[in-house]
Amino acid sequence: MKLALTFFAIFTISFSGLAQDLPVEYKVVTVVESIVPGGMGRSRIIETKSDVVIGNATTERTNGKDSQQGKVKRKDLKVDELSETKLLNFYSLTGINFQNIASNDALIAAKINELGKDGWKLLFVTSGVESNAGSQDGEGIFITRLVFSKS
C-alpha cells in the first residue's frame, strides 16, 4: 500500500510539474450591453479572431517624458477578423426588459460553454458601467470582459 501511494505521489508531482511548463494562451471576450432607453443601443459579444503583435503598439520612453506614441497610428491597431454575437438591449420602449436580460444571460452562457468545449478555461470576469448621468445624457453601456486561458 505504501509503495502504491509513493508511486502515485511521484506520478502526480511529475505530471503537475509538466503541466506548469506548457505554454499558456489567453483570450479576452468582451460583452457590451446597451443601457440606452428605448432599445436604441447596440449590444454584442465580441471575440477577436486575429493575432496581433503587441510591439506594433508599444514604444519606449528613455527619460520619462518623451513619448513616441504619436508614431503609432490607430488604424494600424485595428483588427479585421472578429466575431459579433448580437445581444438584446437592457431597455425596451417600456423600460428595463428582464426577458432581454435573461436572453442575454443564455447567449453569454452558450458562448462560455462553446469556448469550454474548445479547451478554454474561464479565469476571471471583470465589468464596468457607464450609466445614464441624467436627463441630458441618455447613453450608457455595461461592459464585461471574460478572460480565458488554454494550455
C-alpha positions as CSV (number, residue, x, y, z in Angstrom):
1,M,0.0,0.0,0.0
2,K,2.8,2.4,0.9
3,L,4.6,1.6,-2.3
4,A,1.5,2.3,-4.3
5,L,1.0,5.6,-2.6
6,T,4.6,6.5,-3.2
7,F,4.3,5.8,-6.9
8,F,1.0,7.7,-7.1
9,A,2.7,10.8,-5.3
10,I,5.7,10.7,-7.7
11,F,3.4,10.3,-10.7
12,T,1.2,13.2,-9.6
13,I,4.1,15.5,-8.9
14,S,5.8,14.6,-12.2
15,F,2.7,15.5,-14.2
16,S,1.9,18.6,-12.2
17,G,5.4,19.9,-12.9
18,L,5.0,19.2,-16.7
19,A,1.6,20.9,-16.8
20,Q,3.2,24.1,-15.4
21,D,5.8,24.1,-18.2
22,L,3.2,24.1,-21.0
23,P,2.7,27.4,-22.9
24,V,-0.4,29.2,-21.9
25,E,-2.6,31.1,-24.4
26,Y,-5.1,33.8,-23.3
27,K,-8.3,35.1,-24.9
28,V,-10.4,38.0,-23.9
29,V,-14.1,38.1,-24.9
30,T,-16.0,41.3,-24.4
31,V,-19.7,41.7,-23.7
32,V,-21.2,45.1,-24.4
33,E,-24.8,45.6,-23.3
34,S,-26.5,48.9,-24.1
35,I,-28.2,51.0,-21.4
36,V,-29.9,53.3,-23.8
37,P,-33.6,54.0,-23.1
38,G,-36.0,52.9,-25.8
39,G,-33.8,50.0,-27.0
40,M,-31.9,52.2,-29.4
41,G,-28.4,51.0,-28.4
42,R,-26.3,48.1,-29.7
43,S,-25.4,45.1,-27.6
44,R,-22.9,42.4,-28.7
45,I,-20.5,39.7,-27.6
46,I,-17.2,40.5,-29.3
47,E,-14.4,37.9,-29.9
48,T,-11.2,38.7,-31.7
49,K,-10.2,36.2,-34.3
50,S,-6.9,37.9,-35.3
51,D,-3.5,37.6,-33.8
52,V,-1.8,40.9,-33.0
53,V,1.9,41.9,-32.4
54,I,2.0,43.9,-29.2
55,G,5.3,45.5,-30.3
56,N,3.5,47.4,-33.1
57,A,1.6,49.4,-30.4
58,T,4.4,49.8,-27.9
59,T,7.0,52.5,-27.6
60,E,9.7,53.1,-25.0
61,R,10.4,56.2,-23.1
62,T,14.0,56.9,-22.2
63,N,13.7,59.9,-19.9
64,G,10.1,59.5,-18.8
65,K,8.8,62.5,-20.8
66,D,9.4,61.9,-24.5
67,S,6.7,59.6,-25.8
68,Q,6.8,58.2,-29.3
69,Q,3.1,57.1,-29.2
70,G,2.3,59.7,-31.9
71,K,4.1,57.4,-34.4
72,V,1.7,54.6,-33.6
73,K,-1.3,55.0,-35.9
74,R,-4.7,53.9,-34.6
75,K,-5.7,52.4,-38.0
76,D,-2.7,50.0,-37.7
77,L,-4.0,48.7,-34.4
78,K,-7.5,47.7,-35.5
79,V,-8.2,44.0,-36.1
80,D,-10.1,42.9,-39.1
81,E,-11.2,39.5,-38.0
82,L,-13.7,39.3,-35.2
83,S,-17.0,37.6,-34.4
84,E,-20.0,39.6,-33.2
85,T,-22.9,37.9,-31.5
86,K,-26.0,40.1,-31.3
87,L,-27.5,40.6,-27.9
88,L,-30.7,42.3,-26.8
89,N,-30.6,45.7,-25.1
90,F,-31.3,46.1,-21.4
91,Y,-34.1,48.7,-22.1
92,S,-37.1,48.5,-24.4
93,L,-39.6,51.2,-25.1
94,T,-41.3,50.5,-21.7
95,G,-38.1,50.5,-19.6
96,I,-35.9,47.8,-18.3
97,N,-36.7,44.4,-20.0
98,F,-36.0,41.4,-17.8
99,Q,-36.7,39.0,-20.7
100,N,-33.9,40.6,-22.7
101,I,-31.5,40.2,-19.7
102,A,-32.4,36.5,-19.3
103,S,-32.0,36.0,-23.1
104,N,-28.5,37.7,-22.9
105,D,-27.6,35.5,-20.0
106,A,-28.4,32.4,-22.1
107,L,-26.4,33.7,-25.0
108,I,-23.4,34.6,-22.8
109,A,-23.5,31.2,-21.1
110,A,-23.7,29.5,-24.5
111,K,-20.5,31.4,-25.6
112,I,-18.7,30.3,-22.4
113,N,-19.8,26.7,-22.9
114,E,-18.7,26.8,-26.5
115,L,-15.2,28.1,-25.5
116,G,-15.0,25.5,-22.7
117,K,-15.7,22.7,-25.2
118,D,-12.8,24.1,-27.3
119,G,-10.4,23.8,-24.3
120,W,-10.6,27.4,-23.0
121,K,-10.9,27.8,-19.2
122,L,-12.6,30.9,-17.8
123,L,-10.0,32.6,-15.5
124,F,-11.9,35.7,-14.3
125,V,-14.6,38.2,-15.2
126,T,-14.4,42.0,-14.8
127,S,-17.1,44.5,-15.6
128,G,-17.8,48.2,-15.6
129,V,-20.6,50.5,-16.4
130,E,-21.0,54.0,-17.8
131,S,-24.6,54.7,-16.9
132,N,-27.1,57.4,-17.7
133,A,-26.0,60.6,-16.0
134,G,-29.4,62.2,-16.0
135,S,-31.9,63.7,-18.4
136,Q,-29.3,65.2,-20.6
137,D,-27.2,62.0,-21.1
138,G,-29.4,59.2,-22.4
139,E,-26.5,56.9,-23.1
140,G,-24.6,54.2,-21.4
141,I,-23.0,50.7,-21.6
142,F,-22.4,47.8,-19.4
143,I,-19.2,46.1,-20.4
144,T,-17.9,42.7,-19.2
145,R,-14.6,41.2,-20.1
146,L,-14.3,37.4,-19.8
147,V,-10.6,36.3,-19.7
148,F,-9.9,32.7,-20.7
149,S,-6.7,30.6,-20.8
150,K,-5.7,27.4,-22.6
151,S,-2.6,25.3,-22.4
